[in-house]
Amino acid sequence: MKLSAILLLSVVGLCAVYAADVVDGEVTDDGPKTVQEEESLDIGASPDAGLAFHFVQPADANVVHEFYTGKPVKFLIGFQNKGEKDFVVKYSETSFRFPTDYNYHLQNFTRGEYNRRVAPKEEVTLDYGFYAHETFAGRPVGLVVNVHYQDADGNAFVNNVFNQTVNILEDDSGFSGETGFLFIFFVALSIGGLYLANQFLSKLSRKSGLSKRRVVEQGTSSEVDFEWIPRDAVKNKEKRSPVAGSPKARKTAKKTD
């Protein structure tokens, strides 16, 4: 029982150490891929091929070597066939490397597939683009671009057209997708709140209107409360008023008629 517990703790410790060594957002290559790439780089370039490299976006990347996260990075690759045989440009490989050790891969981008045939004395222009992820913001990385091609005899060649350190900057000037989503969410939330408030106030006003309509005004009662009148005044009024059916009352009735 103790032995199994010790083995379990050892496995957990190894997993923790391995997880601590892996940096978030980094994509490392497997062993076979690294060996294959080293073997392909040992092949070298053909003396009959001339290659050129130029950034087109951002425009100042050829001078300052700075990219912004979330914005496209585009470049052109010029291929010139100076020999007497055809060349076929197969693909290009673009990757981020650790700035102090270019053998350590941080991220491999999707290959740019061309399969473009270049006749003798002919020149072609190839393009490629990628986005720098936000996890690389604020840190320098090594940018490596390799072009793979072969001649008519099937001999493979590799040219390294770019191999320098670039700086990845965070883009805080534009309207990011996350900010746009939050803006749309708060606008929709505000509209929903205004709608619910309008519905609540309309219901409240209708209820207050109905309650006002239900109030019925009552007139004064025909019954007179004589308690607040002095008794002497009541007695004098009773003495002065003629009794119904008396001769005096009949005379007053005839005069009024």
Residue pairs with C-beta under 8 A, 6 or more apart in sequence:
22 28
24 135
25 107
25 133
25 135
25 136
26 106
26 107
26 135
27 105
27 106
27 107
27 108
28 104
28 105
28 106
29 37
29 105
29 108
34 103
34 105
37 93
40 146
40 148
40 156
40 158
41 146
41 158
41 160
43 156
43 157
43 158
44 157
44 158
45 51
45 157
45 158
45 159
45 160
46 83
46 87
46 149
46 151
46 155
46 157
47 83
48 81
48 82
48 83
48 84
48 85
48 87
48 151
49 79
49 80
49 81
49 82
49 83
49 87
49 149
49 157
49 159
50 78
50 79
50 80
50 82
51 77
51 78
51 79
51 80
51 147
51 159
51 161
52 77
52 78
52 80
52 161
53 75
53 76
53 77
53 78
53 145
53 161
53 162
54 62
54 75
54 76
54 78
55 61
55 62
55 73
55 74
55 75
56 74
56 75
56 76
56 127
57 72
57 73
57 74
57 129
58 66
58 67
58 68
58 71
58 73
60 66
61 67
61 73
61 75
61 166
65 164
65 165
65 166
65 167
66 166
66 167
66 168
66 169
67 73
67 132
67 166
67 167
67 168
67 169
68 132
68 168
68 169
68 170
68 171
69 131
69 132
69 133
69 134
69 136
69 137
69 168
69 169
69 170
69 171
70 131
70 132
70 134
70 171
70 174
70 176
70 177
71 131
71 132
71 171
71 174
72 129
72 130
72 131
73 129
73 130
73 131
73 132
74 127
74 128
74 129
75 127
75 128
75 129
75 145
75 162
76 125
76 126
76 127
77 92
77 125
77 126
77 127
77 128
77 145
77 147
77 161
78 123
78 124
78 125
78 126
79 87
79 89
79 116
79 118
79 123
79 124
79 125
79 126
79 147
79 149
80 122
80 123
81 87
81 118
81 119
81 120
81 121
81 122
81 123
82 121
83 120
83 151
84 120
85 120
85 151
85 152
85 153
86 117
86 118
86 119
86 120
86 151
86 152
87 117
87 118
87 149
87 150
87 151
87 152
88 115
88 116
88 117
88 118
88 149
88 150
88 151
89 114
89 115
89 116
89 118
89 124
89 126
89 147
89 148
89 149
90 113
90 114
90 115
90 148
90 149
90 150
91 111
91 112
91 113
91 114
91 115
91 147
91 148
92 111
92 112
92 114
92 126
92 128
92 145
92 146
92 147
92 148
93 108
93 109
93 111
93 144
93 145
93 146
93 148
94 108
94 109
94 112
94 128
94 130
94 143
94 144
94 145
95 105
95 106
95 107
95 108
95 109
95 143
95 144
96 105
96 106
96 107
96 136
96 141
96 142
96 143
96 144
97 103
97 104
97 105
97 106
97 141
97 142
97 143
97 144
98 104
98 105
98 106
98 141
98 142
99 140
99 141
99 142
99 165
102 142
102 144
102 163
106 136
106 141
107 133
107 136
109 130
110 130
112 126
112 127
112 128
114 126
116 124
116 126
118 124
126 147
128 145
132 168
134 170
136 168
137 168
137 169
137 170
138 168
138 169
138 170
139 167
139 168
140 165
140 166
140 167
140 168
141 165
141 166
141 168
142 163
142 164
142 165
142 166
143 162
143 163
143 164
143 165
143 166
144 160
144 162
144 163
145 160
145 161
145 162
145 163
146 158
146 159
146 160
146 161
147 158
147 159
147 161
148 156
148 157
148 158
149 156
149 157
149 158
149 159
150 156
150 157
151 157
226 234
242 248
242 249
242 252
243 249
